[in-house]
Amino acid sequence: MTRHHHANRKDLSLWAVFRAPIMLFVLSLIGLVGALLEDGTWDAIGSALLASTVVATIWALVRSRR
């Protein structure tokens, strides 16, 4: 049986709390702007970057239910 290490609230820095949301925001923003300004390949890249938020949310929900 493996043991999971859960950080105490006191151990979490601002960067630890907001790292994932900031990264998802940046990826989504790049995808949105790229898909709006360019056509072709950027549409596919933009869709993938925008979908990263959905994928990360589903992954977090599945992981939290374990």
C-alpha positions as CSV (number, residue, x, y, z in Angstrom):
1,M,0.0,0.0,0.0
2,T,1.4,3.4,-0.9
3,R,1.1,6.4,1.2
4,H,0.2,9.8,-0.2
5,H,1.8,12.9,1.1
6,H,-0.7,15.7,1.6
7,A,0.7,19.1,2.3
8,N,-0.7,21.1,5.2
9,R,-2.3,24.4,4.4
10,K,0.6,26.1,6.1
11,D,3.0,24.4,3.6
12,L,1.3,25.7,0.5
13,S,2.7,28.8,-1.0
14,L,0.8,31.2,-3.3
15,W,2.7,29.7,-6.3
16,A,1.7,26.1,-5.2
17,V,-1.9,27.1,-5.1
18,F,-2.2,29.2,-8.3
19,R,0.4,27.4,-10.5
20,A,-2.0,25.2,-12.4
21,P,-4.8,27.8,-12.8
22,I,-2.3,30.3,-14.1
23,M,-0.8,27.8,-16.6
24,L,-4.3,26.8,-17.8
25,F,-5.2,30.4,-18.2
26,V,-2.1,31.1,-20.3
27,L,-2.6,28.1,-22.5
28,S,-6.3,29.0,-23.0
29,L,-5.4,32.6,-23.8
30,I,-2.8,31.6,-26.3
31,G,-5.2,29.1,-27.9
32,L,-8.0,31.6,-28.1
33,V,-5.9,34.5,-29.5
34,G,-4.1,32.1,-32.0
35,A,-7.3,30.6,-33.2
36,L,-9.0,34.0,-33.7
37,L,-6.1,35.7,-35.5
38,E,-4.9,32.9,-37.7
39,D,-6.5,30.1,-39.8
40,G,-5.5,26.6,-40.7
41,T,-3.0,25.0,-38.3
42,W,-3.6,27.6,-35.6
43,D,-7.3,26.6,-35.5
44,A,-6.2,23.0,-34.6
45,I,-3.6,24.2,-32.1
46,G,-6.0,26.7,-30.6
47,S,-8.6,24.0,-30.2
48,A,-6.1,21.7,-28.5
49,L,-5.0,24.5,-26.1
50,L,-8.5,25.4,-25.2
51,A,-9.4,21.8,-24.6
52,S,-6.5,21.5,-22.1
53,T,-8.7,23.2,-19.5
54,V,-11.4,20.6,-20.0
55,V,-8.9,17.7,-19.9
56,A,-7.3,19.1,-16.8
57,T,-10.6,19.5,-15.0
58,I,-11.7,15.9,-15.9
59,W,-8.3,14.6,-14.8
60,A,-8.6,16.4,-11.5
61,L,-12.1,15.1,-10.9
62,V,-11.2,11.5,-11.7
63,R,-8.1,11.7,-9.5
64,S,-10.0,13.2,-6.5
65,R,-12.5,10.3,-6.5
66,R,-9.8,7.7,-6.0
